[in-house]
Amino acid sequence: MNGRDWDAVAARFEKEIFNVPANDRKGLIATAVKRHAKQDGIAADIGCGVGRTVGLLAAHFGKVIASDVSTECLSIAVRRNKALRNVSYHQVDLIAERPPGPAADLALCINTLLIADETARTRMFAHVCAAVRPGGVLVLVAPSMESVLLTHARHSEWKQRAKGKARPPGSMNSDGDAVLHGVVCIDDVPTKHYSSDELTSSLAMHEFRTVEVEKLEYPWSTEFDRPPSWMGAPHPWDWFVVARA
């Protein structure tokens, strides 16, 4: 999805785009921000969307640089956080450039590196990493490929138990080559998913040392419409990664 696509979604963002921070039941994001807080430091909210995490960063850093590809989403973020005086907002296409301003002490990037095209995504990854100063921290959330495999295994189990009457998961793909590259369709949109090893390897290429990898878990209702009551742990997840430049 490009800037115009996200502009079209902006007014429906809260209804249509899954709220990762609100569903972070373990509080991994907030804990990492607080652990690395610097009241005189700079935080970057990369791919800030409608500003769900801007307030969290603004409370723990002296300055926040919030950026997104969508001008409409940024307009909502500005209105949503209008009381905050230590935040600047910037329209940025991460394929073409890194976020503006000085490198951050902490950069937060939640499910932004999703584009299916490998060349474009590689540029985005590099620009996200370039937004962090040497010694700074990148807090990254990215879709898990292992979770997709678990979801489809659970779907098969459900079909066996229900004699074929199981609702399909939201993640579907008919292109085997795309799956080998971690690209799975979510609501008909090709979306990049990552293994944990792929993330740590990609970060190492940019001279980041991964210091924390956790599962940011969600209920099964995020994958299935009305999942059966027996479908419990293990739950689907995104990867939550903290890495130091």
C-alpha positions as CSV (number, residue, x, y, z in Angstrom):
1,M,0.0,0.0,0.0
2,N,1.3,3.5,-0.9
3,G,0.5,6.9,0.6
4,R,-2.7,7.3,-1.4
5,D,-3.9,3.9,-0.3
6,W,-3.3,4.8,3.4
7,D,-4.9,8.2,2.9
8,A,-8.1,6.4,1.7
9,V,-8.0,4.2,4.8
10,A,-7.3,7.1,7.3
11,A,-10.9,7.9,8.2
12,R,-11.6,4.2,8.9
13,F,-8.1,3.5,10.4
14,E,-9.3,2.7,14.0
15,K,-12.0,0.3,12.8
16,E,-10.0,-1.5,10.0
17,I,-6.3,-1.5,11.2
18,F,-5.5,-3.8,14.1
19,N,-4.4,-1.9,17.1
20,V,-1.1,-3.5,18.2
21,P,-0.4,-1.3,21.3
22,A,-4.0,-1.8,22.6
23,N,-3.7,-5.5,22.3
24,D,-0.2,-5.8,23.8
25,R,-1.3,-7.7,26.8
26,K,2.1,-8.1,28.3
27,G,2.9,-4.4,27.8
28,L,6.1,-5.2,25.9
29,I,6.0,-1.9,24.0
30,A,5.4,0.4,26.9
31,T,8.0,-1.5,29.1
32,A,10.7,-1.1,26.4
33,V,9.9,2.6,26.0
34,K,10.1,3.2,29.7
35,R,13.2,1.2,30.1
36,H,15.1,3.3,27.6
37,A,13.4,6.6,28.4
38,K,15.5,9.8,28.2
39,Q,13.8,13.0,29.2
40,D,16.3,15.0,27.2
41,G,16.5,12.5,24.4
42,I,14.9,12.0,21.0
43,A,12.4,9.3,20.0
44,A,11.2,8.5,16.5
45,D,7.7,7.1,15.9
46,I,8.3,5.6,12.4
47,G,5.1,4.7,10.6
48,C,3.1,6.4,13.3
49,G,-0.3,6.1,11.5
50,V,-3.0,8.0,13.4
51,G,-0.7,8.5,16.4
52,R,-1.5,5.6,18.7
53,T,1.9,5.6,20.4
54,V,2.9,9.3,20.0
55,G,1.7,10.1,23.6
56,L,3.7,7.2,25.1
57,L,6.9,8.4,23.5
58,A,6.2,12.1,24.3
59,A,5.8,11.2,28.0
60,H,9.3,9.6,28.2
61,F,11.4,11.6,25.7
62,G,12.2,15.3,25.3
63,K,11.4,15.3,21.6
64,V,9.4,13.0,19.3
65,I,9.7,12.9,15.6
66,A,6.6,11.2,14.2
67,S,6.5,10.2,10.6
68,D,4.2,8.4,8.2
69,V,3.6,8.0,4.5
70,S,0.0,9.2,4.7
71,T,-0.7,12.9,5.1
72,E,-4.3,12.0,6.1
73,C,-3.2,9.7,8.9
74,L,-0.8,12.4,10.1
75,S,-3.6,15.0,10.2
76,I,-5.5,12.6,12.5
77,A,-2.4,12.1,14.6
78,V,-1.9,15.8,15.0
79,R,-5.5,16.3,16.2
80,R,-5.4,13.3,18.5
81,N,-2.2,14.6,20.2
82,K,-2.8,18.3,19.9
83,A,-2.0,18.9,23.6
84,L,1.6,17.6,23.2
85,R,4.2,20.3,22.5
86,N,7.3,18.2,22.0
87,V,6.2,16.3,18.9
88,S,6.8,17.2,15.2
89,Y,5.1,15.4,12.3
90,H,6.5,14.6,8.9
91,Q,5.3,12.9,5.8
92,V,7.9,10.4,4.7
93,D,8.1,7.7,2.1
94,L,10.5,5.2,3.7
95,I,11.3,3.6,0.3
96,A,12.9,6.9,-0.7
97,E,14.3,8.4,2.5
98,R,14.9,8.0,6.2
99,P,12.8,10.0,8.7
100,P,14.0,13.6,9.0
101,G,15.9,15.3,11.9
102,P,18.7,14.0,14.1
103,A,19.1,10.3,14.7
104,A,16.9,9.1,17.6
105,D,17.9,7.6,21.0
106,L,14.9,5.3,20.5
107,A,13.0,4.5,17.3
108,L,9.6,2.7,17.5
109,C,8.4,0.9,14.3
110,I,5.3,-1.1,14.6
111,N,4.2,-3.3,11.6
112,T,5.6,-0.8,9.0
113,L,8.0,-3.0,7.1
114,L,5.2,-4.9,5.4
115,I,5.6,-4.2,1.7
116,A,5.9,-7.3,-0.5
117,D,8.4,-6.0,-2.9
118,E,11.9,-7.1,-1.7
119,T,13.9,-4.2,-3.2
120,A,11.5,-1.5,-1.8
121,R,11.4,-3.3,1.6
122,T,15.2,-3.5,1.8
123,R,15.4,0.3,1.3
124,M,12.7,0.8,4.0
125,F,14.6,-1.4,6.5
126,A,17.8,0.5,5.9
127,H,16.1,3.9,6.4
128,V,14.5,2.7,9.6
129,C,17.9,1.6,10.9
130,A,19.5,4.8,9.8
131,A,17.1,6.8,12.0
132,V,18.8,5.4,15.2
133,R,21.9,7.0,16.5
134,P,25.0,4.8,17.4
135,G,24.2,3.3,20.8
136,G,20.5,4.0,20.4
137,V,17.7,1.4,20.4
138,L,15.2,0.2,17.8
139,V,12.0,-1.3,19.1
140,L,10.5,-3.2,16.2
141,V,7.2,-5.1,15.8
142,A,6.8,-7.3,12.7
143,P,4.4,-10.0,11.6
144,S,5.5,-13.6,12.4
145,M,5.8,-16.2,9.6
146,E,5.9,-18.9,12.3
147,S,2.6,-17.6,13.5
148,V,1.1,-18.0,10.1
149,L,2.2,-21.6,10.0
150,L,0.7,-22.2,13.4
151,T,-2.6,-20.6,12.3
152,H,-2.9,-22.8,9.3
153,A,-2.1,-25.9,11.4
154,R,-4.9,-24.9,13.8
155,H,-7.2,-24.4,10.9
156,S,-6.5,-28.0,9.8
157,E,-7.2,-29.2,13.3
158,W,-10.4,-27.3,13.4
159,K,-11.5,-28.9,10.1
160,Q,-10.8,-32.3,11.4
161,R,-12.8,-31.7,14.6
162,A,-15.7,-30.0,12.8
163,K,-15.8,-32.4,9.9
164,G,-14.7,-29.7,7.4
165,K,-16.9,-26.9,8.7
166,A,-14.1,-24.6,9.8
167,R,-13.9,-20.9,8.9
168,P,-10.7,-20.0,7.0
169,P,-8.0,-17.8,8.6
170,G,-7.5,-14.2,7.5
171,S,-4.1,-15.1,6.2
172,M,-4.3,-16.9,2.9
173,N,-1.9,-17.5,0.0
174,S,-1.9,-19.6,-3.2
175,D,1.5,-18.6,-4.4
176,G,4.1,-21.0,-3.1
177,D,7.1,-18.9,-4.2
178,A,5.7,-15.9,-2.4
179,V,5.3,-17.9,0.8
180,L,9.0,-19.0,0.6
181,H,9.8,-15.2,0.7
182,G,7.5,-14.7,3.7
183,V,4.8,-12.9,1.7
184,V,1.3,-13.9,2.8
185,C,-2.0,-12.2,1.8
186,I,-3.8,-10.5,4.7
187,D,-7.3,-9.4,3.6
188,D,-6.1,-9.8,0.0
189,V,-3.1,-7.6,0.5
190,P,0.4,-9.2,0.0
191,T,2.1,-8.7,3.4
192,K,5.7,-9.5,4.4
193,H,6.0,-11.8,7.4
194,Y,9.3,-12.6,9.1
195,S,11.0,-15.4,11.0
196,S,12.8,-14.4,14.1
197,D,16.1,-15.5,12.6
198,E,15.4,-13.4,9.5
199,L,14.8,-10.3,11.7
200,T,18.0,-10.7,13.8
201,S,20.0,-11.4,10.6
202,S,18.7,-8.4,8.8
203,L,19.4,-6.2,11.8
204,A,22.9,-7.6,12.1
205,M,23.5,-6.5,8.4
206,H,22.9,-3.0,9.6
207,E,25.2,-3.4,12.6
208,F,22.4,-3.8,15.2
209,R,22.8,-6.2,18.1
210,T,19.5,-7.9,19.0
211,V,19.0,-7.8,22.7
212,E,15.4,-9.0,23.1
213,V,13.1,-11.1,21.0
214,E,9.6,-11.9,22.4
215,K,6.2,-13.1,21.1
216,L,3.7,-10.3,21.2
217,E,0.6,-12.5,21.5
218,Y,-3.0,-12.0,20.4
219,P,-6.2,-13.9,20.9
220,W,-7.3,-16.4,18.2
221,S,-10.2,-14.0,17.3
222,T,-7.6,-11.9,15.4
223,E,-7.1,-14.8,13.0
224,F,-10.5,-16.5,12.9
225,D,-14.1,-15.3,13.0
226,R,-15.6,-16.9,16.1
227,P,-12.8,-19.4,16.9
228,P,-13.9,-22.5,18.9
229,S,-13.5,-22.4,22.7
230,W,-10.9,-25.2,22.7
231,M,-8.5,-23.1,20.6
232,G,-6.2,-21.8,23.3
233,A,-2.4,-21.6,23.8
234,P,-0.1,-21.3,21.9
235,H,-1.7,-18.1,20.5
236,P,-0.8,-16.2,17.3
237,W,1.8,-13.5,17.6
238,D,3.9,-10.8,16.1
239,W,7.6,-10.6,16.7
240,F,8.7,-8.0,19.2
241,V,12.4,-7.1,18.9
242,V,14.7,-4.7,20.7
243,A,18.0,-4.1,19.0
244,R,20.9,-1.7,19.8
245,A,22.8,0.2,17.1
